[in-house]
Amino acid sequence: MNAWILFPIFFPMLAGAVLLLPMLREKYILRRYYVAAVVIANAAVVLVLTRFEDMGLRAFEITPVISLYLRMDELARFFLIFAALLWVPITFYAFDYIRPEDRKGSRYFAFFLMTYGVILGVSLAGNFFTLYLFYELATLLTYPLVIHTGTPAAY
């Protein structure tokens, strides 16, 4: 059961990577349905997972002290539910932000979904190394969202 703690993190990240495929770049309506389905399905999985008892998973160890450790306790459960449910209206707002004629929309939503997974990873971090890793990933994955317009001010 503890391996399910990886799903809310890696499902949106992999779904975001799929949006980088060339065949989905021009399909605006399909992209909207796809992104909405991923975000809503992931939020539903989060709500189901948070009903279970506290769980933890040590994904791998670098040293006996440094490891990638995910843990769902009461505080993580609160932030996980908060982030997952808040991301749903943010997604629908983003649909109006990215217009159909925007040719970089697939890239935007790819990094948008990956950021969603990383934010949930921050919520589930069980130690400082894991928190640092996901926090740095959040920094790297939100950069394409910031420079999306391509203007000098955005850079």
C-alpha positions in Angstrom: 0.0 0.0 0.0 2.9 2.4 0.7 3.9 2.4 -2.9 0.7 4.3 -3.8 2.2 7.4 -2.1 4.2 7.8 -5.3 1.1 8.0 -7.6 0.0 11.6 -6.8 3.6 12.8 -7.6 4.5 10.8 -10.7 1.2 10.6 -12.4 0.9 14.3 -13.2 4.6 14.4 -14.0 4.4 11.6 -16.6 1.1 13.1 -17.9 2.8 16.4 -18.4 5.7 14.8 -20.2 3.2 13.3 -22.7 2.0 16.8 -23.6 5.5 17.5 -24.9 4.9 15.0 -27.7 4.6 16.7 -31.1 1.2 15.0 -31.9 -0.6 16.9 -29.2 0.7 20.4 -29.9 -2.1 21.5 -32.2 -5.0 19.9 -30.5 -6.3 22.6 -28.2 -9.6 21.1 -27.1 -8.1 17.6 -26.6 -5.4 19.2 -24.5 -7.9 21.0 -22.3 -9.8 17.8 -21.6 -6.6 15.8 -21.1 -5.2 18.4 -18.5 -8.6 18.7 -16.7 -9.0 14.9 -16.5 -5.4 14.4 -15.2 -5.9 17.1 -12.5 -9.3 15.9 -11.4 -8.3 12.2 -11.4 -5.2 13.0 -9.4 -7.2 15.1 -6.9 -9.6 12.1 -6.5 -6.7 9.7 -5.9 -5.3 12.1 -3.3 -8.7 12.2 -1.5 -8.8 8.4 -1.5 -5.2 8.0 -0.3 -5.6 10.5 2.5 -8.4 8.2 4.0 -5.8 5.5 4.8 -3.6 5.4 7.9 -0.2 7.2 8.0 2.2 5.7 5.5 5.7 6.2 4.5 8.1 5.0 1.8 11.8 5.2 1.6 12.3 5.2 -2.2 16.1 4.9 -2.2 19.0 5.6 0.1 22.1 7.6 -1.0 23.7 7.1 2.4 22.2 5.7 5.7 21.5 9.3 6.6 20.4 10.8 3.2 17.5 9.2 1.5 14.4 10.0 -0.6 11.7 9.5 2.0 8.0 10.2 1.5 5.6 10.3 4.4 1.9 11.0 4.9 1.1 12.1 8.4 -1.6 14.6 9.5 0.3 17.7 8.4 1.2 16.2 5.1 -2.4 15.1 4.6 -3.7 18.6 5.2 -1.3 20.2 2.7 -1.8 17.4 0.2 -5.6 17.8 0.2 -5.2 21.6 0.1 -2.8 21.6 -2.9 -4.8 18.9 -4.8 -8.1 20.6 -4.4 -6.8 24.1 -5.1 -5.1 23.0 -8.3 -8.5 22.2 -9.9 -9.8 25.8 -10.1 -6.3 27.0 -10.9 -6.4 24.6 -13.9 -9.7 26.1 -15.2 -8.3 29.6 -14.8 -5.2 28.6 -16.7 -7.5 27.5 -19.6 -8.6 31.1 -20.0 -5.0 32.3 -19.6 -3.7 30.2 -22.4 -5.7 31.0 -25.6 -6.3 28.6 -28.4 -4.1 30.5 -30.8 -1.1 30.2 -28.3 1.2 27.7 -30.0 3.2 27.2 -26.8 0.2 26.0 -24.9 1.2 22.4 -24.8 4.6 23.3 -23.3 2.9 25.5 -20.7 0.5 22.8 -19.6 3.2 20.1 -19.7 5.2 22.1 -17.1 2.0 23.0 -15.3 1.2 19.3 -14.7 4.8 18.5 -13.7 4.7 21.4 -11.2 1.5 19.9 -9.8 3.2 16.6 -9.1 6.3 18.3 -7.6 4.1 20.5 -5.3 2.4 17.3 -4.0 5.9 15.9 -3.6 6.8 18.9 -1.4 3.7 18.1 0.7 4.8 14.5 1.2 8.4 15.1 1.9 9.5 13.1 4.9 12.9 14.6 5.5 14.9 17.7 4.6 16.7 16.1 1.7 13.4 15.1 0.0 12.0 18.6 0.7 15.0 20.2 -0.8 14.9 18.0 -3.8 11.3 18.7 -4.6 11.6 22.4 -3.8 14.5 22.7 -6.3 12.5 20.7 -8.9 9.6 23.2 -8.3 12.0 26.0 -9.0 13.2 24.5 -12.3 9.7 23.4 -13.5 8.0 26.7 -12.8 10.6 28.7 -14.8 9.0 27.8 -18.2 5.6 29.0 -16.7 7.1 32.3 -15.8 8.8 32.9 -19.2 5.9 31.5 -21.2 5.1 34.8 -23.0 8.6 35.1 -24.3 8.9 38.8 -23.6 12.1 40.4 -22.3 10.2 41.3 -19.1 9.3 37.6 -18.6 12.9 36.5 -19.0 
